[in-house]
């Protein structure tokens, strides 16, 4: 079975549709979504609808999703993010709000643990370095965990001796997840990449072969930018999409 892992879509329907188009071409089965479905982008409700209709989807809430329905303090966010979240609250439908109200920032399953931030703090901690990854490995027993929140494609590996190493995967490179090791895996961001590559980032995980492949997909960035400007959202949210920062 091959599973698509998507994170930090952030209301960017143009990026999501490009990714889902690629998943259809590849004949992907279920989808995991590791949070931040909304926030920043101009089509949060449309993105919720699209994600909710995916076959076999398993989702967790990100800090933006929680804040959009009053479950996470807006004070935590910078001014631009908070502005976008206040706007997001005005455009969600009752069913969209209902979905975000039901999601937790953590979901356990047979294939993988899903969190948004980290295992230690599923809603809000940024897993940016090996030290924080080691804390998550130590927090509880899991073999494979998918996470998001940093918008950076990365994989942290813990070997049998407990040593933790971070690696930045190249697009299209095949990464074997060997037995006996433990993994914390970030697919990168669909809707607001921050690694300098503006293309949407996601991952395909083959559960039998234990192989992960990170993919990058170009999408009409100008369309997403135009919608952000038309919605009256801060211009910096449009600008950053072009540079992937
Ligand atoms: Zn995010």
Boltz pocket constraint, residues with backbone or C-beta under 6 A from the ligand:
constraints:
  - pocket:
      binder: B
      contacts: [[A, 8], [A, 10], [A, 35], [A, 36], [A, 62], [A, 64], [A, 149], [A, 150], [A, 151]]
      max_distance: 6.0
